[in-house]
Each structure stands twice: as C-alpha cells, then as structure tokens.
C-alpha cells in the first residue's frame, strides 16, 4: 500500500485531537483520489484512515511515509504551515 500524491491539506480538531485531512491518490487505485485523515503525536499517530468509513488504510512505516508527504506539502505552503507541522 502506498500513497502516490496528496492534495487539499487541512487541519481539523476532533475531540481535542488535531487531525490532518487530505485527499490522497492511492497506488492500487491510481487516478482516483480518496479523502483521508491522520493525526500525529496521539494514540494512533501513524494510522492513515479513510474518512468515508473510518477504516484504516495503513499504519507504521507506511503511515510515516504518508506523514512525510504531508510535511512536504505543508512546507511548500509557507510559514503558517511550517509552524503548525513542527
């Protein structure tokens, strides 16, 4: 499982937890973008979750790879995103 690309990054607070919401193009279904979310620094820190049904797409090192893509996208967004992501 791999995520090829990420776009539409936003941040939402749910039950005192900050979640990063985004659209992701998944390798196994290239060309179709799926709404997903993940948190960083919480109980499910590296879990990437489908928004549609709250099922887990990936965890562990795969989730960390997604986080790195989110950081890259956010860092290209300017100072405000850099402060949020660090």
Backbone as a printed PyTorch tensor [residue, N CA C, xyz], in Angstrom:
tensor([[[  0.8420,  -1.1710,   0.0000],
         [  0.0000,   0.0000,   0.0000],
         [  0.8900,   1.2370,   0.0000]],

        [[  0.5710,   2.1410,  -0.8820],
         [  1.3320,   3.3890,  -0.9350],
         [  0.4490,   4.5100,  -1.4450]],

        [[  0.7590,   5.6860,  -0.9870],
         [  0.0690,   6.8740,  -1.4560],
         [  0.9880,   7.6030,  -2.4190]],

        [[  0.4850,   7.8320,  -3.6250],
         [  1.2780,   8.4560,  -4.6810],
         [  1.3290,   9.9670,  -4.4980]],

        [[  0.1910,  10.5700,  -4.1870],
         [  0.1350,  12.0180,  -4.0600],
         [ -0.8700,  12.4660,  -3.0320]],

        [[ -0.6690,  13.6890,  -2.5590],
         [ -1.5590,  14.2870,  -1.5610],
         [ -1.8870,  15.7060,  -2.0040]],

        [[ -3.1520,  16.1080,  -1.8120],
         [ -3.5620,  17.4800,  -2.0880],
         [ -4.6980,  17.8530,  -1.1520]],

        [[ -5.0190,  19.1320,  -1.1080],
         [ -6.1510,  19.5910,  -0.2980],
         [ -5.9540,  19.4210,   1.1890]],

        [[ -4.7650,  19.6990,   1.6920],
         [ -4.4560,  19.5120,   3.1070],
         [ -5.1720,  20.5480,   3.9680]],

        [[ -5.8220,  20.0780,   5.0340],
         [ -6.4490,  20.9750,   6.0070],
         [ -6.3070,  20.3620,   7.3950]],

        [[ -6.5730,  21.1730,   8.3920],
         [ -6.4620,  20.7180,   9.7800],
         [ -7.8140,  20.8830,  10.4530]],

        [[ -8.2120,  19.8570,  11.2150],
         [ -9.4610,  19.9240,  11.9710],
         [ -9.2260,  19.3630,  13.3600]],

        [[ -9.9060,  19.9310,  14.3180],
         [ -9.8200,  19.4480,  15.6930],
         [-11.0630,  18.6320,  15.9940]],

        [[-10.8470,  17.4040,  16.4260],
         [-11.9330,  16.4950,  16.7780],
         [-11.6640,  15.9430,  18.1750]],

        [[-12.5290,  16.2290,  19.0990],
         [-12.3840,  15.7350,  20.4790],
         [-10.9930,  16.0310,  21.0380]],

        [[-10.5720,  17.2740,  20.9110],
         [ -9.2710,  17.7420,  21.4090],
         [ -8.0710,  17.0690,  20.7470]],

        [[ -8.2630,  16.4880,  19.5850],
         [ -7.1690,  15.8900,  18.8210],
         [ -7.0870,  16.5990,  17.4810]],

        [[ -5.8790,  16.9700,  17.0740],
         [ -5.6920,  17.6150,  15.7770],
         [ -5.5000,  16.5390,  14.7180]],

        [[ -6.3240,  16.6250,  13.6780],
         [ -6.2680,  15.6890,  12.5540],
         [ -5.8990,  16.4420,  11.2850]],

        [[ -5.0760,  15.8300,  10.4710],
         [ -4.7190,  16.3670,   9.1650],
         [ -5.6050,  15.6680,   8.1410]],

        [[ -6.4470,  16.4280,   7.4780],
         [ -7.3510,  15.8990,   6.4610],
         [ -6.7620,  16.1980,   5.0900]],

        [[ -6.9050,  15.2590,   4.1590],
         [ -6.3310,  15.4460,   2.8310],
         [ -6.9740,  14.4930,   1.8390]],

        [[ -6.7440,  14.7760,   0.5700],
         [ -7.1350,  13.8520,  -0.4890],
         [ -5.8710,  13.1380,  -0.9260]],

        [[ -5.9650,  11.8280,  -1.0830],
         [ -4.8020,  11.0270,  -1.4420],
         [ -5.0910,  10.1630,  -2.6610]],

        [[ -4.0940,  10.0680,  -3.5140],
         [ -4.1590,   9.1450,  -4.6390],
         [ -3.4190,   7.8770,  -4.2160]],

        [[ -4.1400,   6.7750,  -4.1330],
         [ -3.5360,   5.5320,  -3.6600],
         [ -3.0370,   4.6970,  -4.8440]],

        [[ -1.9090,   4.0450,  -4.6200],
         [ -1.2320,   3.3010,  -5.6840],
         [ -2.1240,   2.2410,  -6.3260]],

        [[ -2.8860,   1.5230,  -5.5150],
         [ -3.6940,   0.4260,  -6.0390],
         [ -4.9450,   0.8900,  -6.7890]],

        [[ -5.2180,   2.2060,  -6.7380],
         [ -6.3830,   2.7510,  -7.4260],
         [ -6.0010,   4.0970,  -8.0430]],

        [[ -4.9240,   4.0840,  -8.8150],
         [ -4.3610,   5.2950,  -9.3840],
         [ -5.3880,   6.0700, -10.2030]],

        [[ -5.3650,   7.3810, -10.0500],
         [ -6.3040,   8.2410, -10.7600],
         [ -7.5310,   8.6120,  -9.9570]],

        [[ -7.8040,   7.8690,  -8.8880],
         [ -8.9360,   8.1650,  -8.0110],
         [ -8.4060,   8.7000,  -6.6890]],

        [[ -8.9340,   9.8350,  -6.2830],
         [ -8.5000,  10.4690,  -5.0470],
         [ -9.4740,  10.1430,  -3.9280]],

        [[ -8.9460,   9.7440,  -2.7830],
         [ -9.7380,   9.3490,  -1.6150],
         [ -9.5270,  10.3420,  -0.4810]],

        [[-10.5910,  10.6510,   0.2420],
         [-10.4790,  11.5080,   1.4130],
         [ -9.9560,  10.6860,   2.5840]],

        [[ -8.8930,  11.2150,   3.2340],
         [ -8.2620,  10.5100,   4.3490],
         [ -7.8980,  11.5020,   5.4380]],

        [[ -7.5170,  10.9480,   6.5770],
         [ -7.0320,  11.7760,   7.6730],
         [ -5.9850,  11.0090,   8.4680]],

        [[ -5.1650,  11.7520,   9.2010],
         [ -4.2390,  11.1390,  10.1490],
         [ -3.9100,  12.1600,  11.2120]],

        [[ -3.4950,  11.6640,  12.3640],
         [ -3.0460,  12.5340,  13.4420],
         [ -1.5680,  12.2570,  13.6680]],

        [[ -0.9120,  13.1700,  14.3340],
         [  0.4940,  12.9550,  14.6550],
         [  0.6830,  13.2620,  16.1210]],

        [[  1.3200,  12.3540,  16.8290],
         [  1.5960,  12.5680,  18.2350],
         [  0.5230,  12.0600,  19.1750]],

        [[ -0.4850,  11.3770,  18.6730],
         [ -1.5440,  10.8380,  19.5200],
         [ -1.4750,   9.3310,  19.6030]],

        [[ -2.5500,   8.7260,  20.0730],
         [ -2.5990,   7.2730,  20.2380],
         [ -2.4710,   6.5360,  18.9060]],

        [[ -3.0030,   7.1190,  17.8430],
         [ -2.9770,   6.4740,  16.5280],
         [ -2.0690,   7.2440,  15.5810]],

        [[ -0.8950,   7.6040,  16.0530],
         [ -0.0340,   8.5720,  15.3940],
         [  0.2920,   8.2750,  13.9310]],

        [[  0.5380,   7.0620,  13.5500],
         [  0.9120,   6.7640,  12.1720],
         [ -0.1910,   6.0540,  11.4010]],

        [[ -1.4090,   6.0870,  11.9100],
         [ -2.5210,   5.4620,  11.1960],
         [ -3.1090,   6.4410,  10.1910]],

        [[ -3.2660,   5.9790,   8.9620],
         [ -3.9250,   6.7600,   7.9230],
         [ -5.3060,   6.1530,   7.7450]],

        [[ -6.3420,   6.9860,   7.8520],
         [ -7.7170,   6.4980,   7.9410],
         [ -8.5540,   7.0650,   6.8020]],

        [[ -9.3620,   6.1890,   6.1920],
         [-10.3430,   6.6380,   5.2000],
         [-11.4400,   7.4180,   5.9200]],

        [[-11.7830,   8.5980,   5.4180],
         [-12.8570,   9.3700,   6.0390],
         [-14.2230,   8.7480,   5.7940]],

        [[-14.3950,   8.0840,   4.6650],
         [-15.6940,   7.5480,   4.2900],
         [-16.2470,   6.5740,   5.3280]],

        [[-15.4130,   5.6550,   5.7850],
         [-15.9160,   4.6320,   6.7070],
         [-15.0710,   4.4590,   7.9690]],

        [[-14.0990,   5.3450,   8.1780],
         [-13.2000,   5.2910,   9.3380],
         [-12.3560,   4.0250,   9.3920]],

        [[-12.1920,   3.3420,   8.2750],
         [-11.3180,   2.1740,   8.2580],
         [ -9.8670,   2.6210,   8.0820]],

        [[ -8.9350,   1.8000,   8.5280],
         [ -7.5160,   2.1330,   8.4590],
         [ -6.9520,   1.7170,   7.1140]],

        [[ -6.2820,   2.6570,   6.4460],
         [ -5.6320,   2.3720,   5.1640],
         [ -4.2440,   1.8060,   5.3990]],

        [[ -3.4450,   2.4530,   6.2590],
         [ -2.1070,   1.9370,   6.5600],
         [ -1.6470,   2.4390,   7.9180]],

        [[ -0.6110,   1.8000,   8.4490],
         [ -0.0590,   2.1440,   9.7600],
         [  1.4670,   2.0230,   9.6970]],

        [[  2.1100,   2.2540,  10.8210],
         [  3.5420,   2.0170,  10.9580],
         [  4.3830,   2.8150,   9.9890]],

        [[  5.3660,   2.1350,   9.3650],
         [  6.2770,   2.8090,   8.4360],
         [  5.5390,   3.3740,   7.2240]],

        [[  4.4890,   2.6960,   6.7570],
         [  3.7010,   3.2110,   5.6390],
         [  3.0200,   4.5220,   6.0390]],

        [[  2.5180,   4.5820,   7.2560],
         [  1.9120,   5.8080,   7.7570],
         [  2.9340,   6.9190,   7.9080]],

        [[  4.1300,   6.5650,   8.3340],
         [  5.2040,   7.5520,   8.4540],
         [  5.5680,   8.1270,   7.0830]],

        [[  5.5530,   7.3120,   6.0480],
         [  5.8200,   7.7850,   4.6870],
         [  4.7480,   8.7890,   4.2560]],

        [[  3.4990,   8.5400,   4.6300],
         [  2.4220,   9.4810,   4.3240],
         [  2.6560,  10.7840,   5.0720]],

        [[  3.0340,  10.6890,   6.3490],
         [  3.3050,  11.8910,   7.1310],
         [  4.3890,  12.7370,   6.4590]],

        [[  5.4270,  12.1030,   5.9260],
         [  6.4890,  12.8420,   5.2510],
         [  5.9640,  13.5700,   4.0150]],

        [[  5.0240,  12.9610,   3.2940],
         [  4.4030,  13.6310,   2.1400],
         [  3.5550,  14.8230,   2.6020]],

        [[  2.8520,  14.6660,   3.7150],
         [  2.0610,  15.7610,   4.2640],
         [  2.9900,  16.9160,   4.6500]],

        [[  4.0970,  16.6080,   5.3160],
         [  5.0480,  17.6520,   5.7030],
         [  5.5990,  18.3730,   4.4800]],

        [[  5.9480,  17.6280,   3.4470],
         [  6.4740,  18.2500,   2.2300],
         [  5.4530,  19.2110,   1.6240]],

        [[  4.2010,  18.7790,   1.5540],
         [  3.1490,  19.6240,   1.0050],
         [  2.9450,  20.8610,   1.8860]],

        [[  2.9130,  20.6550,   3.1890],
         [  2.7310,  21.7690,   4.1120],
         [  3.8860,  22.7550,   4.0730]],

        [[  5.1030,  22.2520,   4.0050],
         [  6.2750,  23.1220,   3.9670],
         [  6.2760,  23.9880,   2.7170]],

        [[  5.7510,  23.4830,   1.6350],
         [  5.6760,  24.2760,   0.4150],
         [  4.5870,  25.3410,   0.5140]],

        [[  3.7340,  25.2350,   1.5340],
         [  2.6330,  26.1670,   1.7280],
         [  3.0030,  27.4420,   2.4570]],

        [[  4.2060,  27.5190,   2.9900],
         [  4.6450,  28.7510,   3.6230],
         [  4.7740,  28.6510,   5.1220]],

        [[  5.0970,  29.8010,   5.7160],
         [  5.4370,  29.8950,   7.1290],
         [  4.3380,  29.3750,   8.0440]],

        [[  3.0720,  29.6700,   7.7560],
         [  1.9880,  29.2500,   8.6410],
         [  1.9480,  27.7450,   8.7830]],

        [[  2.1180,  27.0340,   7.6860],
         [  2.0970,  25.5650,   7.7380],
         [  3.3290,  25.0250,   8.4470]],

        [[  4.4640,  25.6500,   8.2460],
         [  5.6920,  25.1720,   8.8820],
         [  5.5370,  25.2320,  10.3980]],

        [[  4.9580,  26.3140,  10.9170],
         [  4.7550,  26.4350,  12.3560],
         [  3.7950,  25.3850,  12.8830]],

        [[  2.7820,  25.0500,  12.1360],
         [  1.7960,  24.0470,  12.5540],
         [  2.4030,  22.6530,  12.5600]],

        [[  3.2430,  22.3450,  11.5550],
         [  3.7620,  20.9940,  11.3990],
         [  4.9440,  20.6800,  12.2910]],

        [[  5.5970,  21.6950,  12.8390],
         [  6.7920,  21.4340,  13.6680],
         [  6.4640,  21.2940,  15.1180]]])
